[in-house]
Amino acid sequence: MSSTTSERLLILKRRQHHEHDAIVTAFSPQRGRLNLLARGVAKPQSKLAGHLEPLTIVDGLIVWSQRPLLSSATSRQSFIGLKDQLAAIVLAGQVVNRLLAWCPVGQALPAAWHDLVDLFDFWNQAPRSLATITWSAQIVEWRLAHYLGYAPDLSSGKITDSQIRVSTPVVQLLEQALADNWLELTKPGPSPTILEQVTDFFNQWFNFLDNNLC
């Protein structure tokens, strides 16, 4: 016998399923990543489609059965300001793709959910520089890696079993990024030199994860 629950969801992705339906990938603070069937969203008269755009927070009604069904959804926040910034859209997609690659379906990650919402809200409040958007996206990915146990121990100055070395200022900055007030690190943000070193570290580290984990 199926049950029905109301869930706060962050819509991450939507893809067509058969002629009129869609599979919606959403992120819930209590239930983690979910793949939900949404019926009839491709029909012109669908009232559900407009609420299921990626990077939208909704209150959804889920019918739990062999294939969970998202039977209704009401938009709560759509981050319109974020969607007007090309760099923010690109980097939001990068963060979402990391989450999809790293997070198992159904693993509750409430802290990661709040990090994502805080990040998108921060970008939505006002246009941000490319450096600020890049750095804040890297912080959230770094924090997600820690929640999942994928972040390396940098005490040795390098990633274990790799040649990726990290300078002391970068290590200190990454440790600060794990604090509750991580958004403060975006004001005004690291110096261009440190940001370049951090970005170089992340590029190499993600490549290491792609080859050894994902």
N, C-alpha and C positions, 0 to 999 in steps of 0.2 A: 504494500500500500504506500503510495507516494505521500510526501508531506510538502508543505509550502512555507517558505520563510521570506521575510523582508530583509534585504541586504543593502548596505551602502557600498557602491561599486565604483571603481575607476575604470572606465573603458579603455583598453589598450589597443585592441585590434578587432577588425571585423572583416570576414571574408565570406563570399557567396557560397551557399550550400544548396545544391539542386537549383531549381528554377527561381523560387521566390524566397527561400529561407536564407539564413546566415548563421555562421558560427561566430560567436562573440567571445573574445578573450578578455576577461575582466580581472581586476585585482581587488580583493576584499581584505580589510584589516583583520577579520577573524578567520577567514577561510583561505587566504592566499590567492594564488592564481587559479582561475576557473575557466573552463571552456563550456559555453552555454549555447544551446540552440535557441534561435529567435525565429519564429515562424512568420512568414508573410511580409518581411521587411522590404522586399523588392517590389511589392505591389504598390501602384500609384496611390492607393487610398490608405496605405499603412500609416498609423499614428505612432508607431514604435520607432521607425527608421531615424527620425530627426533627433531622437534622444540617445542614439547609439553611435555617435561619431567618436572616433578616438580622441583621447584626452578630454573626456567629459566625465564628471562625477554625477551619478544617478542614484536614486533609490529604486531598486529593482525587486520584483516579486519573482522568486525562483520556485519552480515545481521540481522537487527532487525525485527523479526516477532513474531508470537505467541510463538515460541521457538527460541531464538536467536542462530544464526548459526555462528560459527567461520570458515569462508571460506578459510582463508589463514593466515599464521604466519611466521615471519622471526625472528630468534634468534638474540638478541642483547647482552645478557650476560648470561653465563651458570654456573658461580661460580664453575669452575672445581676444584680449590684448596680446596674449602669448602667440596666438595663431596669426597675428599680423606681423610677426618678426620671423623672417626666414631662418636666421641662425638658430633661434630658439626652437623652431619646428624641427630642424635637422638634428640638433643635439637632443631634443626630447625623444626623437625616434631612436637615437643611439642608446639612450638610457633605457628605454622600453625594450629594445632588442637584447640588451644585456640581461635585463630581468627575465625575459622569456627564455634566454639560453641557460641561465643559472638556476632559476627557481623551479623546483618540482611542483607539479599540480597539487593543490590542496595543502601546502605547507603555510601555516599562519605566520605572517611577518608584519605585525602591526606597526613596528617602528619604521620599517621600510615603506609601508603605505603612507605614513605621515610624512616621511622624508620626501616622497614623490609629490604629495599634495603641497607641501611647503615650497618645494622647488618651483613647481608650476605656478603657484600663487605669487612667488617672488618675481618670476619673469613676467607675469600678467599685470603686475601693479604699474610698471612703467617700462619703457624701452631700456634695455641693458646693453652694455658694450659687449663685443665678441669675447674679450678677455674675461669679463664677469660671467657671461653665460657658460663659457668653456670651463672655468674654474669651479663654478657651482655644480655643473653636471658631473665633473670628476669627483667632487666631494661625495655626491650621492652614490655614485658607482662604488667608490671606495668603502663607504659605510655599508652598502648592500653586501659587498664581498665579506666584510667582517661578520655581519649577521649570519652569513651562510658558511663561515669557516674557510673561505677561499683566499683571504688576504694573507700575504706572507709575513713572517716575522722579520722585521728589518733591522733588528738589533745588531746583526753582523755586517750591515751595510750593503747587503746584496740579497737577491732572492735565492733561496736554497736550490742547489743543483742547476743554477744558471749563472750567466756572467753579467746580469743586470745589477749594476752598482748604484747606490743611492747616497747622495751627500747628506751630511748631518742636518743642514737647514731644511732639506726636503723631508727627512724623517720626522723632524720636529713639527713641521707643518701638517703632515699626514696624521700624526698623533693628535694634534689640536682639532683636526677635522672630525674626530670621533666624539667630540664633546657635544653636549645637548645644544649649546649655543652656536652650532656650526655656521649658521647664516651670518654671524658677525664677521667671519673670515672673509666675506665678500665685500666688506666695507673697510678700506678701499680695495682689498684684495692683495695678493702677493706682488712683489716687484716683477717686472717683465723677465728678468733673469731667472728668478726662482720659478715663475710660471712656466717658462720654457723648459726648465729642468724637470718640473712636475709632469708636464705634458709628455716629455721624452720618456720618463719613467712609465707613465700609464700606457703609452703606445707599445713599449716593449713588454710590459707586464700582460696586457691584453693578448698580445701575440703568443706569449708563453702559455696563457690559459687556453687559448684557442687550440694550441697544439697538444696540450696535456690534459685538458679537462672537458671542454665542450665538444 
